[in-house]
Amino acid sequence: MKNIIVVSVIMMAVSTAVFAKGSTQQQQQIRMATGGNTGTYYAYGSAVGQILQEKIKIPITIQSTGASKANIQLIAAGEVELAIVQNDVMDYAYRGTELFTGEQIQAFSSLAALYAEVCQVVAGSSGITSIAELKGKRVSVGDAGSGVEFNAKQILAVYGITFAEIDKQNLSFAASADALRDGKIDAFFCTAGAPTTAVVDLAIGKDIVLLEIDDAHAAQLMKDYPFYTKYPIPAGSYRGVTKDVQTVAVKATFIVSNKVSEETVYLLTKNLIESQKDIQNAHAKGAELSAAYAVSGISVPFHAGAARYFKEIGAIQ
C-alpha cells in the first residue's frame, strides 16, 4: 500500500509538470488592451480581435483602457498579453525616456505596425497659417503626459519654439475642439488616425486650417526621432480642406508580452497579415496594413514569433 501511494504521488507530480509545461505552449486566452471605447484603438482592436480569434481558436477579450502608456504598464503588470500603442511611446518605454523617464519597461516586444496616427495641427480662422506662428499663442498640446504632448513638444522644437513660449493648455481632443470653436485657444495638436472625429465635428460648423510640416522641418524631425514618417492628409478629409496637407505621423502598433509563446505570436502575426482584406472590410484602417508597413518604423525588437513569420515571407532579414 505504501508503494502504491508513493507511485501515485509521483505520477501526480509528473502529470502536473506535463500540464504546466503544456500550458506554456498553448495560450489559454489573449487579453487585448486598446483605448477609450469611442476611439479608433478600441474599434480597430475589436474588429481585429474577432477575426483573429476565429482564425487561431484562442479567445481574445478586448479591454477599454487609457491607451499607449497605460497599455504598456498593463503588459508589464501581467494584466494583458496584447496591446495597441503608438510606436513613439513604446520607444520611450523601451529606452526609459520621455514619458517613461525613470520607468524603463522591456517586458514587451513588437508584433506589427498597423496604421498611421497622424500628427495634426489644427488652427481656427484667426490668420495663423504656419506652425512658426504659434509662438505666443494659446495652444492645446493634448492631455498632460500623453504621447500627443511629446509629439507637440518635438514638432514645436524643430520650429525653434519651446512650451515656455506658448500659452500651453492640456486638453483632450474633444475639449480642444470645443475650446477652438469658442475662441478660447488658437490651435491644438491631435495625434490620431485621420480623419479624426473631433476635428470632423469641429469643421462642420467652423472654418479650420491644417498647418503643414514642410520638407525641411519634417526631415529634421525624422533625423532626431526615427519613429516619425512623412504623411499627407488627403484633400477632403475635413470640410474646407481642399488640398493635401503634408505633416508627419507615428504608427499604431501591436505589442505583445514577452511571456506569450513563440508559436502563439507566430499564429497571431501570420493571421493578422494574411487577413488584411477581412480586417479592411471590418474597419477602414485595415486598408493601411501590409507586411512592408508592419515592419517599418519599429525601433523595439520583434517577438521571436513575429520575427519568424516576417523572415519566412522576406519582410525582414
C-alpha positions in Angstrom: 0.0 0.0 0.0 2.8 2.3 0.9 4.5 1.7 -2.5 1.2 2.3 -4.3 0.8 5.7 -2.6 4.3 6.7 -3.4 3.8 5.7 -7.1 0.5 7.7 -7.2 2.2 10.8 -5.8 5.0 10.5 -8.3 2.5 10.1 -11.2 0.5 13.1 -10.0 3.7 15.2 -9.8 4.7 14.1 -13.3 1.2 14.9 -14.7 1.2 18.3 -13.0 4.6 19.1 -14.5 3.5 18.0 -18.0 0.3 20.0 -17.7 2.3 23.1 -16.6 4.7 22.6 -19.5 1.9 22.2 -22.0 0.1 25.3 -20.6 3.1 27.5 -21.5 2.9 26.2 -25.1 -0.9 26.7 -25.5 -2.2 30.1 -24.7 -5.5 29.8 -22.9 -6.7 33.4 -23.7 -5.4 36.7 -25.0 -6.4 39.9 -23.3 -6.0 42.9 -25.7 -5.6 46.5 -24.3 -6.9 49.2 -26.7 -8.1 52.7 -25.8 -11.2 54.6 -24.9 -14.4 52.9 -26.1 -15.2 55.8 -28.5 -11.7 55.8 -30.1 -10.0 54.1 -33.1 -7.9 51.8 -30.9 -11.0 50.2 -29.4 -12.9 49.9 -32.7 -10.0 48.6 -34.6 -8.9 46.2 -31.8 -12.4 44.8 -31.5 -12.6 44.2 -35.3 -9.2 42.5 -35.4 -9.8 40.6 -32.2 -12.9 38.9 -33.6 -11.2 38.0 -36.8 -8.0 36.6 -35.2 -10.0 34.6 -32.5 -11.9 32.8 -35.3 -8.6 32.0 -37.1 -6.4 30.9 -34.2 -9.1 29.4 -32.0 -8.0 31.2 -28.9 -10.4 33.6 -27.0 -9.5 37.2 -27.3 -11.0 39.7 -24.9 -10.9 43.4 -25.6 -10.3 46.0 -22.8 -11.0 49.7 -23.0 -8.0 51.5 -21.5 -6.2 54.8 -21.2 -4.2 53.9 -24.4 -0.5 53.8 -25.1 1.3 54.4 -21.8 -1.4 52.6 -19.8 -1.3 49.7 -22.2 2.5 49.2 -21.8 2.1 49.3 -18.0 -0.7 46.7 -18.2 1.6 44.4 -20.1 4.4 44.9 -17.6 1.9 44.1 -14.8 0.9 40.9 -16.5 -2.7 42.1 -16.9 -2.9 41.8 -20.7 -1.0 39.9 -23.3 -1.5 42.1 -26.4 -1.9 45.9 -26.8 -2.1 48.7 -29.3 0.3 51.6 -28.7 2.0 54.4 -30.6 5.4 53.4 -31.9 7.0 56.5 -30.4 5.6 55.8 -26.9 6.8 52.2 -27.0 10.2 53.5 -27.9 10.2 55.8 -24.9 9.2 52.9 -22.6 11.9 50.5 -24.0 14.6 53.1 -23.6 13.3 54.7 -20.4 13.0 58.2 -21.8 10.3 61.0 -22.1 7.0 59.6 -20.7 9.0 56.7 -19.2 12.0 58.6 -17.7 12.9 56.5 -14.6 10.5 53.8 -15.5 12.1 51.7 -18.2 9.9 48.8 -19.4 11.1 46.0 -21.6 8.5 43.3 -20.8 7.1 43.5 -24.3 8.2 43.1 -27.9 6.9 44.4 -31.2 4.4 42.3 -33.2 3.4 44.6 -36.2 2.8 48.2 -37.1 -0.9 48.7 -38.1 -1.8 52.1 -39.4 -0.7 55.8 -39.4 -1.5 58.0 -36.4 -1.3 61.5 -38.0 0.2 64.5 -36.1 -2.4 67.1 -37.0 -2.0 70.7 -36.0 -5.4 72.4 -36.2 -5.9 76.2 -36.2 -9.0 78.3 -36.5 -9.7 81.3 -38.7 -7.5 83.7 -36.7 -5.0 84.2 -39.5 -2.5 81.5 -38.3 -1.1 79.8 -41.4 2.1 78.1 -40.2 3.5 76.3 -37.1 6.1 79.0 -36.8 3.3 81.5 -36.0 2.2 79.5 -32.9 4.8 81.3 -30.7 3.0 83.4 -28.1 -0.4 81.8 -29.0 -2.9 79.7 -26.9 -2.2 76.1 -27.9 -3.6 72.9 -26.6 -1.0 70.1 -26.7 -3.1 67.1 -25.6 -3.5 65.6 -22.2 -0.7 66.1 -19.7 1.9 63.4 -20.0 0.3 62.0 -23.2 2.1 60.9 -26.4 0.4 63.8 -28.1 2.1 66.3 -25.7 5.5 64.9 -26.6 4.7 65.0 -30.3 3.8 68.7 -29.9 7.0 69.4 -27.9 9.1 67.7 -30.6 7.3 69.4 -33.5 7.4 72.8 -32.0 11.1 72.3 -31.2 12.1 71.9 -34.8 10.5 75.3 -35.4 12.5 76.8 -32.6 9.6 77.1 -30.2 9.5 75.8 -26.6 6.5 75.2 -24.4 7.5 78.2 -22.4 6.9 80.3 -25.5 3.3 79.4 -25.9 0.2 79.6 -23.7 0.2 75.8 -23.2 -3.0 74.1 -22.4 -3.6 70.4 -21.8 -6.9 69.4 -23.2 -8.4 66.3 -24.7 -9.2 66.2 -28.4 -12.9 66.9 -27.8 -12.2 69.6 -25.3 -9.6 71.2 -27.6 -12.1 71.3 -30.5 -14.7 72.9 -28.2 -12.2 75.5 -27.0 -11.2 76.3 -30.6 -14.8 76.6 -31.6 -15.4 79.0 -28.6 -12.3 81.1 -29.3 -10.6 80.1 -26.1 -7.5 78.7 -27.9 -5.8 79.5 -31.2 -4.7 76.0 -32.2 -4.4 72.4 -31.0 -2.4 69.3 -31.6 -4.1 66.0 -32.3 -2.3 62.7 -33.0 -4.8 60.2 -34.3 -6.0 58.4 -37.5 -7.2 61.0 -40.0 -9.9 62.0 -40.4 -10.4 62.3 -36.6 -14.0 62.5 -35.3 -13.4 65.5 -33.0 -11.9 67.5 -36.0 -14.6 66.4 -38.4 -17.3 67.6 -36.0 -15.5 70.9 -35.4 -15.1 71.6 -39.1 -18.8 71.2 -39.8 -19.6 74.4 -38.1 -16.2 76.3 -38.1 -13.6 77.1 -40.7 -10.3 75.3 -39.8 -6.8 75.4 -41.1 -4.4 72.3 -41.0 -0.9 73.5 -40.5 1.8 72.0 -42.7 5.1 70.5 -41.7 7.3 71.3 -44.7 10.0 69.0 -46.1 12.9 70.7 -44.2 11.3 70.5 -40.8 10.0 67.0 -41.4 13.5 65.9 -42.4 14.9 67.3 -39.2 12.2 65.7 -37.1 12.8 62.3 -38.6 16.5 62.7 -38.1 16.0 63.5 -34.4 13.3 60.9 -33.9 13.4 57.9 -36.4 9.9 56.7 -35.5 8.3 59.6 -37.5 7.4 59.3 -41.2 6.1 62.0 -43.6 2.3 61.8 -44.2 0.0 63.7 -46.5 -3.5 64.4 -45.0 -5.7 64.0 -48.2 -7.8 66.8 -49.5 -11.3 66.4 -48.4 -10.5 64.8 -45.1 -12.3 67.7 -43.5 -14.7 70.4 -44.7 -12.7 73.3 -46.2 -9.5 71.3 -46.6 -9.2 71.5 -50.4 -5.7 70.2 -51.0 -3.3 67.7 -49.4 -1.5 68.9 -46.3 1.9 67.4 -45.5 2.6 66.5 -41.9 4.2 63.6 -40.0 2.8 60.5 -38.4 3.7 57.9 -35.9 2.3 54.3 -36.1 -0.4 52.5 -34.2 1.4 49.2 -33.4 0.6 45.8 -31.8 3.0 44.9 -29.0 2.9 41.6 -27.1 4.1 40.4 -23.8 7.4 38.5 -23.8 5.6 35.8 -21.8 3.5 34.7 -24.8 4.9 31.7 -26.6 6.7 32.0 -29.9 4.1 29.7 -31.5 1.1 31.8 -30.4 2.7 35.0 -31.6 3.6 33.4 -34.9 0.0 32.5 -35.4 -1.2 36.0 -34.4 1.2 37.6 -36.8 0.6 35.3 -39.7 -3.2 35.6 -39.5 -3.1 39.3 -38.9 -1.2 39.9 -42.1 -3.0 37.3 -44.2 -6.4 38.5 -43.0 -5.8 42.1 -44.3 -8.8 42.0 -46.6 -11.1 40.8 -43.8 -9.8 43.5 -41.5 -10.2 46.2 -44.1 -13.8 45.1 -44.6 -14.4 45.4 -40.8 -12.5 48.7 -40.3 -11.3 51.3 -42.7 -7.9 51.5 -41.1 -7.3 47.9 -42.2 -6.5 49.4 -45.7 -3.1 50.5 -44.4 -2.0 47.1 -43.1 0.7 45.2 -45.1 3.8 43.2 -44.3 6.1 46.0 -45.5 4.2 48.6 -43.4 4.2 46.3 -40.4 8.0 46.1 -40.1 9.0 49.7 -40.9 9.5 52.4 -38.3 9.8 49.9 -35.5 12.6 50.5 -33.0 11.7 47.9 -30.4 12.8 44.3 -31.3 10.2 41.9 -32.7 8.9 39.0 -30.7 10.6 35.7 -31.8 7.2 34.5 -33.2 6.6 37.7 -35.2 10.2 37.7 -36.5 9.9 34.1 -37.6 6.8 34.9 -39.7 8.3 38.1 -41.2 11.5 36.3 -42.1 9.5 33.5 -43.7 7.9 35.9 -46.1 11.0 38.0 -46.7 9.8 41.2 -44.9 12.9 41.2 -42.7 16.2 39.5 -42.9 
